[in-house]
Amino acid sequence: MSQLPTKAQILDWISDNPTQTAKRDIAKAFGIKGADRIDLKRLLKELEAEGHLEKRKKTYRDPDRLPPVSVLQIKAPGTDGDLFAQPLEWHGAGVEPAVLVITRATDPALGEGDRVLARLTAVHGEGYQYEARVIRRIGANPRKVVGIFRKDTEGGRIAPIDKGAMTEWTVAADATGGAKDGELVEAEQAGPKGRMGLPRARVTARIGDPSEPKAVSLIAIHQHGIPDDFPEDVLREADRMKPAGLKGREDLRELPLVTIDPSDARDHDDAVFAEPDDDPKNEGGHVIWVAIADVAHYVTPGSALDREARRRGNSSYFPDRVVPMLPDRLSGDLCSLHEGVPRACIAARIVIDAAGRKRSARFVRGLMRSPASLTYAQAQAAMDGAPDDKTGPLLDPVIRPLYAAYAALRHARDERQPLDLDLPERRIQLSPEGTVTSVNFTERLDAHRLIEEFMILANVAAADKLIEKKTPLLFRVHEEPPQDKLESLRDTADAAGLTLARGQVLQTAHLNRLLHEAAGRDESELINLATLRAMTQAYYSPKNFGHFGLALQNYAHFTSPIRRYADLVVHRALVTAYGWDGSGLDEDEIERLDATATHISETERRSMTAERDTTDRYLAAYLSDRVGATFSGRISGVAKFGVFVKLDETGADGLIPIRNLGREFFHFDRDAGTLMGADTGTIVMPGQRATVKLVEAAPITGGIGLELVTLEDAEMPEGRGTRQRRGKPGGKPGGKPPARRKLMRAKKKDAATAAKRKRTARR
């Protein structure tokens, strides 16, 4: 008979060998065979009953220890940047152990609430008990919802504010978070479906009165999870920052670098200057300076500021506020190139020839002092012959040379043929109380285009230089449009009597030819929108796949490090490439460039969606007191469930549900992107003029509901099927469709082709 181990010896073995805890492993370790296994099983059951062990399937483990492979839920990053996780398989009676997640460059980007399967290692002498290495992510953040809380006897319900969201969420009485009836709240899923099959929720934040005008942007901020409060350690770190001095920098304070921004600009992160090149070998050429705030001097890798900036990814802009990437001490002060104040910068000195082609470029770390902060309107007015007191002295030495250099860049742009979309920018004007007073379209001036071309040139120069110096960086990538989207664009062009060439390698010049043919016609805006929709989403990547829209092979974002983390990474790459003092790209940052690129591409899309949703809500609020009024517009999209119309006055998009379209059944042709009346053969397609009646404008969701009044200045004909449904023979439900309807189905394609020919003839 084998000597049975004591209970203490069994516990010690399991503690020292957490991966060998099956009964057969324990028996083998102590040489227990045959009938003695029965006594071992008895000992293990006693230990389990006493609470020393927990049986999991066929293995035993100490409940006060975590298994070697366990499920964890990621917590919010700590103030020092460490990533901790909650062990979901902890069953001990003591304090839950702290688990530090050790991430690798190949790990997926992890956020608060994510669940991972991880391999654990016990550690001693640290402020935590386990280190975890991620095996794989097995779950995402809990579902979240922003909506209106409605109190009831069992707790309450939440009606989501998302357009199209039909399902309410139930809230238990102990999970309301003190929310009041009618209050806007943020909640997260709290378990499986509850009564009546509705998902359960737990209120996590009370946003406030949804009728308050300034709640509009707060809704989007909470709905999309945009961080809008800086942690205290980040604010303290920013407040400790001091202005950079001249040490280690080139003195650019005498160079008249001016900022040119919108009148309501919240920061000034770029300044420009140009002068004729005095090199006789470059007759007619120009020297262009583009100076960008040196954010890398203040935000160093691994700092609290850096971790928070990376977490946010970018600033988010709303009509009534900005959610900045950096605290105001930096974004509004030390990193803003204010007039008359010395500011640290990284500047590109770029030489172009008379045709606007880049001949050379170098970057310097400098200290500048802008003589003037100008608005676009100011600069343009001065150039157009109406200088003011500020721009008058700058006209000849600064403004005219800038426009001369721009003229050369414009020539190079025309040769390069980047995508030339003409989409007016909508501007929502708010009162001090936050209500919409007007919706206008911003005028595009040459001053806007000048700054745009200078920034593109500097971005290209940064990418070229870092490639030359073999320094890792993040590229701004824009790939070619996919074939299915191109076919959809071709169909839209065909319907408008225009042509997009087939059977050749697509270039932006082909798309520009289509856009220029549409210019001045009623379909111009439609073609521009359809072209935009055909494009892929731009993103960041450490691999260079070129920028299709700009027709550029090498492109990176360098010019806005105050509001984009990608630009900060490029600044650090330049610090490394030139060997300047300070923190450049360290090895850890280089290893996780892929993860950084994925993360900031996602935060950019998050901000774009939140900004668009906010605009929709403001427009709905602006139109809410005009329900019943008629508006002119143009059909911008067709779907099986209805028709989208863009209103001329505000640019708002509204939906005509299929039930409000006409008095007959409509067939949806997915390939042609049209709806066709089954009885009358009426075709509804993008680009058609429409008069609509506003039947709903919901500021909370941003939804705008419309009813069709006229299509191409004609009332919709009444279909035969409608008359039959009103009591005439053959109209009973489930009856056989009339012969005319069968005929119209058979001739559907022919009718669409005829409509296209008709449009072509109208050219």
N, C-alpha and C positions, 0 to 999 in steps of 0.2 A: 504494500500500500504506500502510495506517495505521501510525502509530508505536505499537508495543506498549508497554504500561506495564511498569515493573519490578515484581518481586515485592513490593518494599516499598510501591510506590504502590498495588498491589491491596489489600494488607493495611490500609493507611491508609484507603482508601475504605470497606472493609467495616467498619472500626472506627467511622468517622464516620457511616456510613449503615446501621445494623443492620437496617433494614426493607427495604433494596433490595439483597439479596445473591444474587438469581438470576443465572445466567450472562448472560441478556439485559440485566439491569439494569447489570451491570458493563461489558458490551460497549457499551451506549448511553452510559454515563458517559465512556468513553474513545474514543468514535467509531469503534469497531471494526466493520467490515462484511465481508460476503462471506467469502472464504477465510481471512481473518485470524482468524475465529472459531475455526478449528481450532487455531491457535497459542495463542489465549487458553485454550482448553480444556486444551491441554497444560500451560500455566503453572499453571492451577488444580489439575490432577491432581498436579503436582510439589509444590505447596504442601500439598496434602492428604497426600501420601506423606511429606513432611517433618514433618508434625504441626502445621503452622501453621493449617490450616483443617480443618473437619469438614464433610462433605457430609450434608445432611439433605434427603432427597428431591431437589428441583431447586435447592436454595439452598446457599450456602456460608456458614460463619461461623467466627469465631475461637474455637477450643475453650477459650481462656482468657478468653472473655467469654460472658456469658449472652445468650440470644436475647431480643428485646424483649418477647415474650409467652412465658411459661414456666410450668411446673407447679411449685408450691412445697408443702412440707409444714410446717404450723405447729408451732413449738416452744413449750415452756412459757414463760409470760410471764417476763420478766427481773425482777430485784429492783427496777428503776426503773419497771416497768410497761410497757416497750416490748415490742412483739410482733415477734419475729424468725421467719424461716422458713428451712428448708433447701431449696436449689435442687436439684430432682431431675434436672435436665438439665445438671448441671455435669460436664464431661469434661476439664477442664484438668489439667495436671500440678502446678500450684501449690496453694496453700492455698485451700480452698473459700471463696468470697466470702460476706460477711455481707449478708443482705437484710432491711431493715426494712419491715414491713408498715404502710402508712399507711391506717388504717381510716376509713370514713365512717359517718354515722348510718344510712345505708340498707344497709350491708353486713350479711350474716348474722353471728350470734354465732359466733366462731371459738374452737375449743379445741385443745389439744395433740393432734397427730396428724391434724387435718383437712387435706385437700388442696384447693388452690385453683388456678385458672388466673388469672394476674396479669400486668399490664402493668408492665414494669421500666424504670426510668430510672437510668442510671449517675450516681453522685455522687462528688464529690471533697472532700477536706478533712474528712471525717466519720469516725466510728469504724466505719463500715460502707461497703460499696461500691455497694449498690443500694437504691433505694426501690421498693416494690411497691404498686400499686393493684389491689384485688381485682376481677376480672371476674365470676367466679362460683365457687361451691364445687363441686368435682367429686368429693369423697370425704370420708368421715367417719373417725373414729378407728378404728384397727385393732380388730377384734373381740377382746374380752378374756374370760377365763374364770377362775373361782376353783374349785379342785378339789383332789382328793387325788392326789398324785404316786406312781406305781408304777414303780419302777426295773426296767429289763430290760437285756439285753446290748447293745441298740442305742441306749440312752438311757433312754427311759421313756414312760409314758403318763400322761395326766391324766384322771381321772374327774370330770366336773363335779358340783358340789353342788346345782345348780338342780333343783327338782322338775320332773320330766318331761323333763329333758335326757337323751337316750339315746346321743348320740355322744361317744366319747372323742376325745382329742387326742393326737397323737404328738409326742414331744420328742426331737430329735436329741441325740447324746451331748455335743456342744459347746454345747447350749442349755439344759442343766438348771439352770444357776445354782447348782450345789452342793447342790441339793435332795436330801433323804434319802427313802428309801422310807417311804410312809405319811404324809409331811408335807403340810400344807395349803399350797398355793402359789397365787400369782397369775401368770397368763401372758397373752400376747397372740399373735395369729395371726402366724406367721412365714413365710407363703408359701402356695402352692397345696397341694392335698391331697397327702399322701404315700402310704406303703404302705397297702394295703387301702382306699384311698379316704378315709382319715381326715384331718382338717385338721391342719396342722403348727402347733406352738406353741413359744414361747420363754419360759422362766420369767423373770419380771421381779421377783418378790418372794417370799420365804419367810415365811409367816405363822406357822407353828409347829405344835404338836401339836393336831390337831382334836378330841381327846378332852378337852382342858382346858376347864372350864366357861366361863372368861372369853374363850375363842376365839369364842363365839357372836356377840357384837356385832362382833368384828374381821372375821368372815366377811362380814357385811353391809357393813361400812365399805369393805372391799376390793372386794367384789363389785360395789358400786354406784359406786365411784370417789369416795367422799366424802373430801375432804382432811382429814387428822387431825393433821398436823404443821404448825406455823406456821414460815414462813421466818425466818431469823435477823434480817433487817432489820425485819420486822414486830414481832418480840419486842423488839428494841432500841428501836423507836419507841414501843411501848407502855410500856416500862420508864422512858422519859424523861418520861412524862406526870406532871403535878403536879395536885393538887386545885384546882378552880376557886374563885376568890374571889367577893366580893360585887360587884365592879366591873361595872357595866352590867346588874345583876340586881335584881329586886325581892326584898326580904327577907321570906321566908316561914317563917323559923325558929321563930316563935311559933305558927304554925298547926299544930294537932295532926294532921298527915297520917300515918296509920298504914298499914303494909303488911299485907296479909292473903294468905297463900300456903299451899301444901301444906307439911306438916311437913318434907319432904325437899327443899324448894326450893333450887336451886343459885344463884339470883340473885333480886334484888328490884328490878324495874324500874318498878313502879307503886305509888303511895300515894294514899289517899283520905281525904276529910273532907266532912262535910255539916252544915248548920245551917239552922234555919228562916229564911226570908226575912223581914226586918223591913219590907219595902216594903208599905205599906197597900194598894197597888194589886194586890198578889199574895198575897192572904190564903190561907193554907194551903200556900203555895209553899215551895220549898227552894233553897238555894244549895249547889251541889256542886262540890267541888274534886277534880280528878284530876291528880296530878303524875307526870310520867314522866321517867326519867333522861335528862339532856341529853347523849346520845351524840354529837350533831353538834358539840359543843364540842371533843371529843377526836378524832373521826374526820372529817377534812376531805377534800374532794374532791381526788383525785389523789395522796393520801398512800399509803404502803405499807399502812397499816391499811385504808384505803378499798378499795384494789385487792383485798386478800385477803378483806375482808368481802363485796364484790360477787361475787368468785369463788365463795365458799361459799354466798352467798344467804340462808342461815338456819342456825340451830343444829339439830343432830340429837340426839334424845334416845333413849337405850336404857336398859333396866332397870339396867345396871351402870355406865353412864358417859354423859357428854354430850360431843358434839363441838361446841364452841362456835363461833359466828361470829366472836367477838372473843377475844383473849388474856385470860387470867385477871386480869391487872393491871387491865383495864377491866371485864370481865363480872362478876368476883367482887369487885371492889374499888371503883374510882373511879366506875363507873356503876351500882353496886348501892346502893340506898337503905337502908343499914344503920341500925339503931337508934342514936340518939344522935350521929350523925356528920353534919356539914354536907355536903350533896351538891347539885350543880348539877342543875337540872331545867327542863323546859318544862311549865308547868301551865295547865290549862284551868279557868276559872271559869265555871260554867254555871248559869243560873237556870232552874228548871222551875216550872210551876204545880202546883196541887193535884192535877191529873189526870195529872201526869208529862210534860206536853208542854214542849219546850224553848222558852223565851221569848227568851233571849239567851245569848251566849257570847263570851268574850274569852280570849286566850292571853297569858301572861307568861313571860318568861325569869327564873327565880328561883333562890334558894338556900334549901333546906329542911333541916330536921333532924327526922327521924321520932322521936316519943317511944316508939314500940313497934313491934316486928315480931311480928305475931300469926299463928297458924295458923287455918285454916278452923274446925277443931274448937274452938279456944279462943274465937273470936268467937261461934260458935254456942252453945257452952255458957254463955257469959256472958249472951247474950240469952235463953237458956232458963232462967235462974235459978241457974246454977252458976258464977259468976265465980271466977277464981283471983286470986292476989296481983297479977298484972300487969293483968288485965282489970277487976278491981274498981274501981280509981280512974278507969278510962276508960269505965265503963258508961254513966253519964248524960251526960257531956260529949261523948263520941265515938261509942260503939257504938249507943246508942238512936237518935240522930239519923240515923246511917247507915241503919238499918233503916227509919226513917220515910220517908226519901227513896226507899229501895228500894220501899216499898209504893206510892208514887206512880208510880214507873217501871213497876212491875208492872201497874198499872192501864192505863198507856199501851200497854204490851206487849200486854195482852189485847185492846185496841181495834185495834191494828195487825195482830195475828194472824200473827206470824212462824211458820215451820214448827216444830212442837212435837214433835220426836222424843224418844222415851224409850228410849235405848239405854244400858244399864249399862256403865260404864267398867271394864275389866279391869285388875287390878293384880297384877303378878308380884313376889313377895317372894323375895329372894335371901339366901343365907348369905354370910358374909365370904369364903368360898372361891369363890362364884359359882354354886353349885348352887341350883335352885329349891326353896324350902321350902314355899311355898303359892301358890295362885292365888285371889284374892278379887275381889269386885266392889265398887268404891268407892261409898260412900254419897253421894248428892247432897244437900247441905245448902242451906238458904237463904243461908248465907254464900257458897257457890259462886255461886249465882244473883245475889246482890247485886253481887259483883265483876264478873260477866259483864255485867250491865245497865249498871253504871257505865262499863265499858270500851266497850261499844257506843255509849253516849251520847257519850263523848269522841271516838270515831272519827267519828261523824256530825258532831259539832261541828267537827272538823278539816276534813273534806271540805267542809262548808257554808262555812266561813270562807275556805278557799282558792278556792272557786268565786266567792265574793263579791269577793275581791281579785284575781280573774283571774290566779291563779298556777298554772302547770303542776304536776301532781302525778300520783301513781299511785293509781288507784282499785282497790278490791277488788271484783271483778265476779263475780256469780253469776247466770247466765242461766237462763231457764225450761227445764224438762225437755223433751226432744224427744218427738214424738208416739209413736214406736215404744216408748220406755221407759214412757210413760204407759199404752199399751195393755197392756204386760206387767204393769204394776201393777194395772190393772183386772182382768186375768185372775186374778191372785193374789187380789185382793179378792173376785171372784166365787166362786172356789173356797172361800173362807172364809165365804161367805154374807153378804158385805158389798158395799157399792156405792160406786163413785167416779163422780160425776156426769159426763155427757158433754155435748157440744154447747154449751159455754160457755167463755169465756175463763178459763183456769185461774188460780186464786188460791190462796195458801197456806191460806186459810180452808177451801177444799174438801178439801185434804189433811188438815188438822187434824180436820175432821169425821170422816173415815175413821179417823184414828188414835184419836180419842176413842171411836168406836164399838167399836174393837177392844180398848180398854183393859179389863183385867180378864178377858179371854178367853184361852183357850189359844193363839189365833193372834196375840196382841198383838205378841210379839217378831218374828214372821214379817212382819207388816204393817209394823212399823217398819223392818226391814231392807230389805224390798222398796221402801219409800218412799225410803229412803236411796239404794238402787241406781238408782232412777229419776232422781235428781238429776244435773245436770251438775257437772263439776269446777270449783270456783271458781278464778279466776286474777287476775293483775294486768294492768292496762292504763291507759295515759294517757287513754283514752277512757272515758266514763262510760256503762255499760249497766245500771246498777242492781244491786241485790242481791236476787234473788228469795227466797231462803231466809229472810232477815231482814225481808222486805217493806219495804225501804228504797230510796229513789231515789238518795241520795248516801251513799256509804260508802267510807272509806279506812282503812288500818291505821296507827295513830298510837301505840299503847300498848305496843309491845314492840321498841324499836329495838336492844336488846341482842342479840336473837335473830332479828330479821327485817330484811333490808336495805330492804324496802319502807317500813317505818316510819321508817328513817333518812332516806330520800328525802323523806317527808312532813315530818319535822322540818326538813330543809333548806328545804323550800318555805315553812314558817312563818317561818323566819329571813329569807328573802327578802321574804315578804309584809309582815312587820312592820318590816323595815329594821333588824333588830338587828345589832350588830357581830358579825363572824365570818363564816364561810364558809356561804353559802346555796347555792342551786342555781346553778351557773354555766352558761354557754351550751352548753358541750360536753355537760354532763350532761342538759340539757334536750333537746338534739338526739338523744341516744341513749336517751331514755325508753322508746321502743318496744322497743329491743334489751334494755334492762335488764328490762323487764316480762316479756319472753319468757324471758330467762335465769333470773330468780328464780322464775318459775312452774315452770320445769323442775327447778330445784334443790329446790323444795318437794316436788314429786312424787317426786323421787329419795329424799328423806329419808323421806317417808311410806312408800314401798315398802320401804326398808331397815328402818325401824322395825317394819313389819308382818312382814317376813321373820324378823326377830330374835325377835319374839313367837312366831311359829310354831315356831321352833327350840327356844325355851325350853319351850314347851308339849309338844313332842314329847319333849324330854329328861325332863320331869316325868312323862310317862306311860310312858316306855320300860320301866320295871320292872313295869308292870301289863299287859303283853301277855297276852291270854287272858281278861282280866276283861271283864265286861259293863257297859255304861253306858246310861243313858237320854238321849234327845235328841230333836231335831225336825228333819225334813227342811227344809233351807234352800235347796236348789237342785237342779235336775234337768238332766242333760245326756245326750247320746247315749251317752256312755261310762260313765256311772254317776250316783250320787246323792250329794249332799253332806249331811252331818248335822252340826248344831251340838250339841255335848255340853252337857248342863245343868250339870254340875259345874264345868267350867273355861271354857266358852265356846269351846273349841277346835273347829276345823272339820276333819272327816275325810271321806274318800272311800270309798264302797262301789262298787267296780268293778262293771260290769254283770254280770260272771260270778259275783259273789257275791250277786246280788240275789235270784234265785229259780231254780226249776228249769224254766224255760220261756223262750221267746224273747220279748223285750220290744220293742214299737214305740215310737219316740220321736216325740211330737207337738210340733214346735217352737213352733207357735202357742199351744197350750194349756200348754206347759211341763210335760208329763206323760209318764210311761212307762206302757204298757199291756200286760199279759200277753196273748200271742197265743192261748193256750188257755183260760185261766181268766177273762180280762177284768179281772184285778186292776189297779187304777189306783194308781200311785205319783205323788204330787204334793207340792209344797211345803206345809209346815204340818202334815203328818201326824206323829204321835208314833211314835217308833221305839226299839226296844231293839237295841243293836249289841254285837258282840264286837270288842275291839281285837286286830287281827292283826299290826299293824306300827306302830312309832313310831320314826322315823329322825331323831335330833337333827341330823345333818349337813345334811340337806335340809329338815327341818321337815315332812316328809310323815307323815300319819297314815292308815293303812289300816284299814278296818272291814269287818265281815261282818254282814249283817242277820240278826237273831234273830226279832224280831216287828215287825209293822207294825200300828199301832192296836191293840196288845195281842193280836194274833192271828198265828199262824205263817203264813208264806207258803204258799199251796196248791201242790201239786205239779202241774205242767202235764202234759197228755196227751202232748205232744211228747216230754217227758223219758222217759216210760215206753216210748214207741216207740223212742227212741234206745237204750234199754237192751235191745232185742232183739225187741220186739213188732212185728207186721206194720205195714208202711207207714212204718217209721222209718229206713230206710236213707238215707244221705246223698244229696242230690239228688232224693229222692222227692217226689211231689206232696204239698203240705200237706193235712192233713185238712180235711174240710168245715167242722168247727167253727171252725178257724182262719180260714177265709174269712169265715164268718159274723161272727166277732168283729171282723174288720177292717171289715166293712160297718157294724157297729153301734158303732164306736169313739166317734164323736161323741155318739151318744145316751147311751152309758154315762157319758161324762164329764159330760154335762148332768144325768143322774140323780144322780151323785155330788154335784154342786153343790146340787141341790135337797135332797138328804139333809142336807147340812151346814146349809142354810138352816133346815130344819125343826128342827134341834137347838138353834137359838138360844133 
